[in-house]
């Protein structure tokens, strides 16, 4: 019985140590990038470890087409139609957003 309790305590100490080590590797703050392209105001943050999300707002009253260009040759651009005063977002596993373009009225 004593052996079992010792093993349990040891396992808890190892788990707590591993959690503390992993917890210290997370960045305390992230950089947010905000820009404007035509009718679109857009932003993204580099806080994600496994994905990147870009957020946009069509500030015009008419529907426009937005093109999000992701970093890396393996990622296709995201193209969406956004109504006037519409908001949206898109994500991928790319590290960052290269550019966002307003492709004009749609």
N, C-alpha and C positions, 0 to 999 in steps of 0.2 A: 504494500500500500504506500509506504514512504517513497519507493522508487517511482511510482506512478505520479505522485504529487510533484516530485522534483522534475520529472520530464515535462509536466504541464507548465510549471513555472519557467523552465528553460525555454520552452516553445513560445510562451508569452513575451519573454524578454527579447528573443530573436525577432519576433513579429513587430514589436514596438520599435526596436532599433531600425529595422528595415523601413518601416513607415516614416520614421524621423529622417532618415537619409534621403528617401525619395521626396519627402515634403520640402526639404531644403533646396532641391534642384529646380523647383518651380519659380519662374521669374516673379519678382514682387510687383513690377509694373510693366505695362505694355505701351507701345507707341501707337497712336491712332493717326491715320492719314486721311485728310479730308480735302476734297477738290471739287471743282465745278467744270462741267463740260456741256456747253450749250444749255439746254433746259434742265440738265440733271446735276443735282448736288449729290455727291457720293462719298462714302468713307469705308475704311476697313482698318482692322487692328491686327497687329502681329502677335497677339496673345495666344492664339491657338497652337497646340502642339501637333495635331493631326489633321487640321483643316483650317481653311481661311474662308471667311464670310465677308461679302461686300454688300453694303446697304445703299439704296438709292432713293431719291425723291424727284419726281418730275415736277418742276416748279412752273411749267407752262400749263395753259388751259387746254391744249390739244394733245392728242395721243402721239407719242414719239417712240422710236425704236432705240434701245440701248444695247451696246456691245461691250461686254466685259472680257478683257484679254488677260488670261492667267499666265503665270510664269512657268516656263518649261514647254518643250515640244510635245509632250504627251497629253497636254490639256487643250481641248477645243474651246474656242471662244463661246461665251454664253450670250445669246441674242434673245431679247424679249421685247414685246410690245407693252408699253406702260401708258395707261390712260392719263389724261390731264390731272394734275395734283395727286397722282398715284405714287405709292411707295411700295418697295419690295426689297428682296434680298436673294442672293444666290451663294452657294458654297461649293467648295471642291477641296481636294487634298493637296492642292498646290501650296507652295510656301507663301506666295504673295500675289497681289494684283499688279499687272504691268501698266494697264491703262483702262480707262472707260471712255467710250465715245458715244456721243449723241448722233445717231445716224439719220436724224431728221424726222419729219412728220410721217406718220404711217396711216 
